[in-house]
Amino acid sequence: MPRVAVIGAGAAGAMLARSLQQRGLAVEVFDKARGPGGRMATRRQGAYAFDHGAQYFTLRDPRLTRLSDDWVKAGVIAPWQPSEASMEAPRWVAVPGMNALARHLLSEVTVHWRAAITALERDDGGWRLHGDQGVLGEGFDQVALALPAPQARSLLAGLGGWDQRLAEVIMAPCWAVMLADFVEPPPPGPPGGARLDDPLLAWVAHDASKPGRVAASDTWVLHASEPFSRGELEQPGEEVAERLWQRFAALQGLAMTPPGHLVAHRWRYARVTEPLGEACLWSAELGIGACGDWCLGARVEAALLSGLALADVL
Ligand SMILES: Cc1cc2nc3c(=O)[nH]c(=O)nc-3n(C[C@H](O)[C@H](O)[C@H](O)COP(=O)(O)OP(=O)(O)OC[C@H]3O[C@@H](n4cnc5c(N)ncnc54)[C@H](O)[C@@H]3O)c2cc1C
């Protein structure tokens, strides 16, 4: 039975790993984080939980709509109507937090957490995965990278001959701010989430309005605009959090006293703006490939489809 290492437990890696396991391959997943989801993230802090990455997703492709019936029945996803936007396709969220979908997909897969892969090596015994402290896995027939394009490019270090193509994939950053414990809570809506045409803020969401969240926690998430995120990317998180909170409070007409919980998160590779234009990369000769949202577009659905595409060629 071929042994496959999947590096990355976000939407693409989780979909890929589940699909390979179901086809009878021996799969092990490695992720540098402590839990699943990647940019489909849920940050738990004390009594609060925030979806500070992806906010919701669509599932339009027939391969995914078939799977989504099972996910709904299992209580892993639920519909959410974030704004006055048209209802041409349902918007889904994972329950009780966005990372629940990757957790579900990986429920029967062996995963190594806190396993940051820093180098790849191949010899007669197959692929060996190195971390900072030594070898984290070896003897793999195939390796699949399910990482943002710049991170995949650096790990591949020229392997596969894809360096130029990966360099041409552009990913934009995004500052996210998590708010809770308000002196004066913002009015909850509707809408529970809205895109803004503002120089600083691109999106605000009343996180607690999503289905299956902890009703008592009045949690909000702000996403900065792309120009702000690019311009302020290297600024300290505390300063960014304060500026974005002030902007939000001004827009909502709130008192300027900051909430008790005010934390920023820097997404260095948040959204692909120039995708690869191909569902995945694969070299049969080397037994190595790559997938992720950056292959097809800046969406969870693109990540899931890219993972499925790599599973098919593998
Ligand atoms: C702020 C923000 C808002 C968004 N909003 C939406 C939205 O509303 N709707 C939507 O559809 N999409 C949205 N997206 C995009 C969506 O989150 C992504 O398209 C999707 O989650 C990408 O999944 P992925 O598996 O390709 O990559 P990732 O989720 O980035 O997964 C990569 C994984 O690799 C791991 N990793 C990285 N380097 C290493 C290493 N060296 N060794 C081991 N592990 C490593 C990471 O820890 C991570 O778990 C948003 C993204 C962000 C950041």
The ligand as an SDF file (V2000), in Angstrom:
LIG
                    3D

 53 58  0  0  0  0  0  0  0  0999 V2000
   -8.8820   36.6350    6.7580 C   0  0  0  0  0  0  0  0  0  0  0  0
   -9.3760   35.6250    5.7580 C   0  0  0  0  0  0  0  0  0  0  0  0
  -10.7010   35.6340    5.3240 C   0  0  0  0  0  0  0  0  0  0  0  0
  -11.1670   34.7030    4.4300 C   0  0  0  0  0  0  0  0  0  0  0  0
  -12.4820   34.6820    4.1030 N   0  0  0  0  0  0  0  0  0  0  0  0
  -12.9560   33.6920    3.3100 C   0  0  0  0  0  0  0  0  0  0  0  0
  -14.3580   33.5540    3.0990 C   0  0  0  0  0  0  0  0  0  0  0  0
  -15.1760   34.2700    3.6880 O   0  0  0  0  0  0  0  0  0  0  0  0
  -14.7770   32.5530    2.2720 N   0  0  0  0  0  0  0  0  0  0  0  0
  -13.9090   31.7000    1.6560 C   0  0  0  0  0  0  0  0  0  0  0  0
  -14.3590   30.7960    0.9240 O   0  0  0  0  0  0  0  0  0  0  0  0
  -12.5760   31.8040    1.8670 N   0  0  0  0  0  0  0  0  0  0  0  0
  -12.0930   32.7670    2.6840 C   0  0  0  0  0  0  0  0  0  0  0  0
  -10.7530   32.8550    2.9280 N   0  0  0  0  0  0  0  0  0  0  0  0
   -9.8420   31.9710    2.2030 C   0  0  0  0  0  0  0  0  0  0  0  0
   -9.8480   30.5530    2.7940 C   0  0  0  0  0  0  0  0  0  0  0  0
   -9.6020   30.6210    4.1660 O   0  0  0  0  0  0  0  0  0  0  0  0
   -8.7580   29.7540    2.0910 C   0  0  0  0  0  0  0  0  0  0  0  0
   -9.0130   29.7670    0.6950 O   0  0  0  0  0  0  0  0  0  0  0  0
   -8.6650   28.2890    2.5170 C   0  0  0  0  0  0  0  0  0  0  0  0
   -8.9340   28.1170    3.8920 O   0  0  0  0  0  0  0  0  0  0  0  0
   -7.2610   27.7990    2.1710 C   0  0  0  0  0  0  0  0  0  0  0  0
   -7.1050   26.4480    2.5380 O   0  0  0  0  0  0  0  0  0  0  0  0
   -5.7330   25.7060    2.2010 P   0  0  0  0  0  0  0  0  0  0  0  0
   -5.8530   24.3270    2.7380 O   0  0  0  0  0  0  0  0  0  0  0  0
   -5.4140   25.8730    0.7550 O   0  0  0  0  0  0  0  0  0  0  0  0
   -4.5710   26.5060    2.9800 O   0  0  0  0  0  0  0  0  0  0  0  0
   -4.3980   26.7860    4.5450 P   0  0  0  0  0  0  0  0  0  0  0  0
   -5.7110   26.8770    5.2060 O   0  0  0  0  0  0  0  0  0  0  0  0
   -3.4850   27.9530    4.6340 O   0  0  0  0  0  0  0  0  0  0  0  0
   -3.6670   25.4820    5.1170 O   0  0  0  0  0  0  0  0  0  0  0  0
   -2.2550   25.3390    5.1140 C   0  0  0  0  0  0  0  0  0  0  0  0
   -1.8330   24.5620    6.3550 C   0  0  0  0  0  0  0  0  0  0  0  0
   -0.4300   24.3100    6.2530 O   0  0  0  0  0  0  0  0  0  0  0  0
    0.1710   24.4590    7.5290 C   0  0  0  0  0  0  0  0  0  0  0  0
    1.5920   24.7360    7.2980 N   0  0  0  0  0  0  0  0  0  0  0  0
    2.1510   25.8270    6.7290 C   0  0  0  0  0  0  0  0  0  0  0  0
    3.4970   25.6650    6.6220 N   0  0  0  0  0  0  0  0  0  0  0  0
    3.7760   24.4420    7.1590 C   0  0  0  0  0  0  0  0  0  0  0  0
    4.9840   23.6960    7.3300 C   0  0  0  0  0  0  0  0  0  0  0  0
    6.1810   24.1650    6.9300 N   0  0  0  0  0  0  0  0  0  0  0  0
    4.9090   22.4740    7.9210 N   0  0  0  0  0  0  0  0  0  0  0  0
    3.7060   21.9800    8.3340 C   0  0  0  0  0  0  0  0  0  0  0  0
    2.5390   22.6440    8.1840 N   0  0  0  0  0  0  0  0  0  0  0  0
    2.5760   23.8500    7.5950 C   0  0  0  0  0  0  0  0  0  0  0  0
   -0.6000   25.5950    8.1770 C   0  0  0  0  0  0  0  0  0  0  0  0
   -0.5020   25.5160    9.5990 O   0  0  0  0  0  0  0  0  0  0  0  0
   -2.0270   25.3280    7.6780 C   0  0  0  0  0  0  0  0  0  0  0  0
   -2.7610   24.5240    8.5780 O   0  0  0  0  0  0  0  0  0  0  0  0
  -10.2640   33.7450    3.8770 C   0  0  0  0  0  0  0  0  0  0  0  0
   -8.9400   33.7200    4.3190 C   0  0  0  0  0  0  0  0  0  0  0  0
   -8.5020   34.6250    5.2630 C   0  0  0  0  0  0  0  0  0  0  0  0
   -7.0950   34.5180    5.7860 C   0  0  0  0  0  0  0  0  0  0  0  0
  1  2  1  0
  2  3  1  0
  2 52  2  0
  3  4  2  0
  4  5  1  0
  4 50  1  0
  5  6  2  0
  6  7  1  0
  6 13  1  0
  7  8  2  0
  7  9  1  0
  9 10  1  0
 10 11  2  0
 10 12  1  0
 12 13  2  0
 13 14  1  0
 14 15  1  0
 14 50  1  0
 15 16  1  0
 16 17  1  0
 16 18  1  0
 18 19  1  0
 18 20  1  0
 20 21  1  0
 20 22  1  0
 22 23  1  0
 23 24  1  0
 24 25  2  0
 24 26  1  0
 24 27  1  0
 27 28  1  0
 28 29  2  0
 28 30  1  0
 28 31  1  0
 31 32  1  0
 32 33  1  0
 33 34  1  0
 33 48  1  0
 34 35  1  0
 35 36  1  0
 35 46  1  0
 36 37  1  0
 36 45  1  0
 37 38  2  0
 38 39  1  0
 39 40  1  0
 39 45  2  0
 40 41  1  0
 40 42  2  0
 42 43  1  0
 43 44  2  0
 44 45  1  0
 46 47  1  0
 46 48  1  0
 48 49  1  0
 50 51  2  0
 51 52  1  0
 52 53  1  0
M  END
$$$$
